[in-house]
Amino acid sequence: MKEKIREMLEDALPLVDFDSDFLFRELDSLGVTTILMMLSDEFGIKLESTDATPKNLKSLDNIVAMVERKIKEQN
């Protein structure tokens, strides 16, 4: 799942370093919105502005954990 998310987000946001330990700092509001919308569409989960926290978007691993958590919550 991590590689799928990485490829998706790198295609949409090519200037962002998804290997950064402080990914949230590299994102502007459009980048955050893009990530939330793409993940919602791809995985059929509901992500809202309250999910756009520095903790959830700190790194690619945190993004994957957020997606996995949301998938479990829906089931």
Residue frames as a rotation matrix with the C-alpha (Angstrom) as fourth column:
MET 1
0.567 0.824 0.000 0.00
0.824 -0.567 0.000 0.00
0.000 0.000 -1.000 0.00
LYS 2
0.334 -0.501 -0.799 2.84
0.277 -0.758 0.591 2.38
-0.901 -0.419 -0.115 0.82
GLU 3
-0.717 -0.669 0.193 4.32
0.355 -0.113 0.928 2.19
-0.599 0.734 0.319 -2.69
LYS 4
-0.196 0.746 0.637 0.90
0.953 -0.006 0.301 2.67
0.229 0.666 -0.710 -4.29
ILE 5
0.746 0.461 -0.481 0.30
0.601 -0.777 0.186 5.80
-0.288 -0.428 -0.857 -2.20
ARG 6
-0.066 -0.862 -0.503 3.82
0.234 -0.504 0.831 7.07
-0.970 -0.063 0.235 -2.91
GLU 7
-0.735 -0.233 0.637 3.41
0.641 0.067 0.764 6.70
-0.221 0.970 0.100 -6.68
MET 8
0.209 0.925 0.317 -0.01
0.949 -0.270 0.162 8.34
0.236 0.267 -0.934 -6.64
LEU 9
0.772 0.120 -0.624 1.12
0.426 -0.826 0.369 11.33
-0.471 -0.551 -0.689 -4.60
GLU 10
-0.284 -0.934 -0.219 4.45
0.302 -0.304 0.904 11.78
-0.910 0.191 0.369 -6.41
ASP 11
-0.501 0.189 0.845 2.57
0.862 0.018 0.507 11.95
0.080 0.982 -0.172 -9.72
ALA 12
0.522 0.830 0.199 0.20
0.780 -0.558 0.282 14.60
0.345 0.008 -0.939 -8.35
LEU 13
0.976 -0.215 -0.023 2.78
-0.171 -0.833 0.526 16.57
-0.132 -0.509 -0.850 -6.36
PRO 14
0.703 -0.711 -0.012 6.15
0.526 0.531 -0.664 16.11
0.479 0.460 0.747 -8.10
LEU 15
0.098 -0.706 0.701 7.92
-0.205 -0.704 -0.680 18.90
0.974 -0.077 -0.213 -6.18
VAL 16
0.588 0.193 0.785 7.25
-0.794 -0.048 0.607 17.39
0.155 -0.980 0.125 -2.75
ASP 17
-0.481 -0.801 -0.357 9.87
-0.592 0.597 -0.542 15.16
0.647 -0.049 -0.761 -1.12
PHE 18
0.571 0.820 -0.037 7.83
-0.569 0.427 0.703 12.25
0.592 -0.380 0.710 0.23
ASP 19
0.231 -0.577 -0.783 10.92
0.582 0.727 -0.364 10.85
0.780 -0.372 0.504 1.97
SER 20
-0.401 -0.373 0.837 11.09
-0.301 -0.809 -0.505 13.90
0.865 -0.454 0.212 4.22
ASP 21
-0.628 0.141 -0.766 10.70
0.714 0.495 -0.494 13.38
0.309 -0.857 -0.412 7.95
PHE 22
-0.546 0.447 -0.709 8.81
0.255 -0.717 -0.649 16.69
-0.798 -0.535 0.277 8.05
LEU 23
-0.668 0.306 0.679 6.55
0.741 0.180 0.647 16.24
0.076 0.935 -0.347 5.05
PHE 24
0.342 0.903 -0.261 3.82
0.920 -0.378 -0.100 18.49
-0.189 -0.206 -0.960 6.50
ARG 25
0.089 -0.391 -0.916 6.19
0.212 -0.891 0.400 21.49
-0.973 -0.230 0.004 6.31
GLU 26
-0.864 -0.497 0.087 6.59
0.153 -0.094 0.984 21.00
-0.480 0.863 0.157 2.56
LEU 27
-0.440 0.787 0.433 2.85
0.886 0.303 0.350 21.10
0.144 0.538 -0.831 1.87
ASP 28
-0.941 0.329 0.076 0.73
-0.334 -0.939 -0.077 24.13
0.046 -0.098 0.994 1.19
SER 29
-0.334 0.888 0.315 -3.05
-0.517 0.107 -0.849 24.09
-0.788 -0.447 0.424 1.56
LEU 30
0.376 0.447 -0.812 -3.53
-0.927 0.190 -0.325 22.93
0.009 0.874 0.485 -2.03
GLY 31
-0.478 -0.646 -0.595 -1.10
-0.586 0.739 -0.332 20.05
0.654 0.190 -0.732 -1.48
VAL 32
-0.888 0.214 0.407 -2.92
-0.282 0.446 -0.849 18.97
-0.363 -0.869 -0.336 1.68
THR 33
0.078 0.987 -0.138 -6.29
-0.706 -0.043 -0.707 19.15
-0.704 0.153 0.694 -0.08
THR 34
0.134 -0.115 -0.984 -4.92
-0.909 0.380 -0.169 17.18
0.394 0.918 -0.053 -3.05
ILE 35
-0.846 -0.509 -0.162 -3.63
-0.386 0.792 -0.473 14.42
0.369 -0.337 -0.866 -0.78
LEU 36
-0.657 0.643 0.393 -6.90
-0.302 0.253 -0.919 14.12
-0.691 -0.723 0.028 1.14
MET 37
0.278 0.812 -0.513 -9.03
-0.830 -0.066 -0.554 14.08
-0.484 0.579 0.656 -2.02
MET 38
-0.093 -0.386 -0.918 -6.85
-0.835 0.532 -0.139 11.54
0.542 0.754 -0.372 -3.84
LEU 39
-0.955 -0.295 0.030 -6.72
-0.255 0.767 -0.589 9.16
0.151 -0.570 -0.808 -0.89
SER 40
-0.365 0.905 0.219 -10.48
-0.479 0.019 -0.878 9.48
-0.798 -0.426 0.426 -0.32
ASP 41
0.376 0.518 -0.769 -11.21
-0.915 0.075 -0.396 8.66
-0.147 0.852 0.502 -3.96
GLU 42
-0.278 -0.616 -0.737 -8.67
-0.739 0.628 -0.246 5.86
0.614 0.476 -0.630 -4.29
PHE 43
-0.942 -0.220 -0.253 -9.51
-0.014 0.779 -0.627 4.00
0.335 -0.588 -0.737 -1.09
GLY 44
-0.128 0.991 -0.046 -13.18
0.205 0.072 0.976 4.90
0.970 0.115 -0.213 -0.70
ILE 45
-0.251 -0.020 -0.968 -12.63
0.965 0.068 -0.252 6.48
0.071 -0.998 0.002 2.70
LYS 46
0.721 0.529 0.447 -13.89
0.461 -0.849 0.260 9.71
0.517 0.019 -0.856 4.18
LEU 47
-0.326 -0.836 -0.442 -11.11
0.945 -0.289 -0.152 12.16
0.000 -0.467 0.884 4.96
GLU 48
0.748 0.631 0.206 -11.97
0.608 -0.776 0.170 15.61
0.267 -0.002 -0.964 6.24
SER 49
0.377 -0.611 0.696 -10.10
-0.190 -0.787 -0.587 18.78
0.906 0.089 -0.413 7.07
THR 50
0.697 -0.090 0.711 -9.78
-0.716 -0.049 0.696 17.55
-0.027 -0.995 -0.099 10.66
ASP 51
0.868 -0.413 0.276 -7.59
0.393 0.911 0.126 14.73
-0.304 -0.001 0.953 9.35
ALA 52
0.550 -0.665 0.506 -5.09
0.374 -0.345 -0.861 17.24
0.747 0.662 0.059 7.93
THR 53
0.969 -0.239 0.069 -2.96
-0.156 -0.367 0.917 17.36
-0.194 -0.899 -0.392 11.07
PRO 54
0.243 -0.956 -0.165 0.82
-0.946 -0.196 -0.258 17.61
0.214 0.219 -0.952 11.27
LYS 55
-0.232 -0.304 0.924 0.82
-0.617 0.780 0.102 14.17
-0.752 -0.547 -0.369 12.92
ASN 56
0.537 0.548 0.641 -1.17
0.123 0.701 -0.702 12.51
-0.834 0.456 0.309 10.09
LEU 57
0.978 -0.119 0.174 0.86
0.153 -0.167 -0.974 14.21
0.145 0.979 -0.145 7.36
LYS 58
0.608 -0.794 0.019 4.29
-0.478 -0.347 0.807 14.15
-0.634 -0.500 -0.590 9.03
SER 59
-0.587 -0.806 -0.074 5.65
-0.603 0.373 0.705 11.43
-0.541 0.459 -0.705 6.77
LEU 60
-0.349 0.422 -0.837 4.59
-0.747 0.414 0.520 8.92
0.565 0.807 0.171 4.16
ASP 61
-0.807 0.021 -0.591 4.40
0.286 0.888 -0.359 6.26
0.517 -0.459 -0.723 6.88
ASN 62
-0.808 0.535 -0.245 1.99
0.051 -0.352 -0.935 8.46
-0.586 -0.768 0.257 8.85
ILE 63
-0.374 0.679 -0.632 -0.17
-0.917 -0.372 0.143 8.96
-0.138 0.633 0.762 5.77
VAL 64
-0.498 0.140 -0.856 -0.30
-0.302 0.897 0.322 5.18
0.813 0.419 -0.404 5.20
ALA 65
-0.908 0.137 -0.396 -1.22
0.413 0.450 -0.792 4.64
0.070 -0.882 -0.466 8.87
MET 66
-0.642 0.709 -0.291 -4.02
-0.462 -0.661 -0.592 7.21
-0.612 -0.246 0.752 8.58
VAL 67
-0.284 0.524 -0.803 -5.43
-0.887 0.176 0.427 5.47
0.365 0.834 0.415 5.48
GLU 68
-0.649 -0.009 -0.761 -5.25
0.079 0.994 -0.080 2.04
0.757 -0.112 -0.644 7.13
ARG 69
-0.920 0.313 -0.235 -6.96
0.220 -0.083 -0.972 3.40
-0.324 -0.946 0.007 10.25
LYS 70
-0.464 0.772 -0.435 -9.76
-0.777 -0.590 -0.219 4.99
-0.426 0.236 0.874 8.20
ILE 71
-0.378 0.289 -0.879 -10.31
-0.596 0.651 0.471 1.74
0.708 0.702 -0.074 6.26
LYS 72
-0.814 0.036 -0.580 -10.63
0.393 0.769 -0.504 -0.21
0.428 -0.638 -0.640 9.53
GLU 73
-0.834 0.510 -0.211 -13.04
-0.120 -0.542 -0.832 2.38
-0.539 -0.668 0.513 10.97
GLN 74
-0.371 0.715 -0.592 -15.35
-0.928 -0.280 0.244 1.96
0.009 0.641 0.768 7.98
ASN 75
-0.427 0.168 -0.889 -15.58
-0.275 0.912 0.304 -1.81
0.861 0.375 -0.343 8.30
